[in-house]
């Protein structure tokens, strides 16, 4: 490792079994996953419910949360009492529950000081005819409560057809649900607060149904949000980079190097989270070169230097804004 630059920090994913999960994290990404219906790969996470360890390098075996606490220079310029982002891959064999997330203020007050949950989805694959729920049609709290009580889900929920390459911004207060037959790369705040609105009356292995959170849902639904017409990415691709989202919590871009061309991502952020979602190639920084393949995830520290990608890949990268 150079005295002037820090090497990249690769992570070991953490996997979670879900009632709606499948086995595509194994078959399509080559991960060694536990038995059962594995729905979530927490690829870059320092959350207590799934804290990733470092794979190789100077910090091999240490938890990402430990680096945030004791090696803060790696994330120069970032503040807060926890690593702020969480990167997931979701394998939805069946429909996820219809749900909504709170904002920071509500979560801090009602969920033991947790962050809220703003997130976004990059669609990796979707079976023909697949849709997602992203929005609802009630005009106010009373109408929403009445439609839920009467089970008028087809009237209430707003669905959009999806395909690979689509992108959706999920603001706090958005009613949403990924439907079966979909693989998603999710970038979100480091929070696990989810309010479940509807679960299709599914029964778990022990014969019970999962808890619903209607009172909290009524508190946090944002009736002013306008549902998207589609997830089509319309932003221009400039030098292999497309800006997908910019918000107070994070920026997200897509990088697409191809054979014979390279894509360079300037590293002037507190850190950058990087996920290879398709293809293979390499990344080179002043500290060294690493081969990459589909399913690789790493954090580029503040002093990694610029990242130059070669090969034929699709990459999703994200970072937090610099402090004012």
Helices and strands as residue ranges (DSSP letters): E 9-12, E 14-22, H 24-27, E 38-44, E 46-47, E 50-51, E 53-54, H 64-70, G 72-75, E 85-92, E 98-100, H 104-110, E 119-126, E 131-136, H 141-149, H 153-156, E 157-161, E 167-170, E 176-178, E 182-189, E 195-198, H 214-220, E 237-238, E 241-246, E 251-255, E 262-265, E 271-285, E 288-293, E 297-301, E 307-319
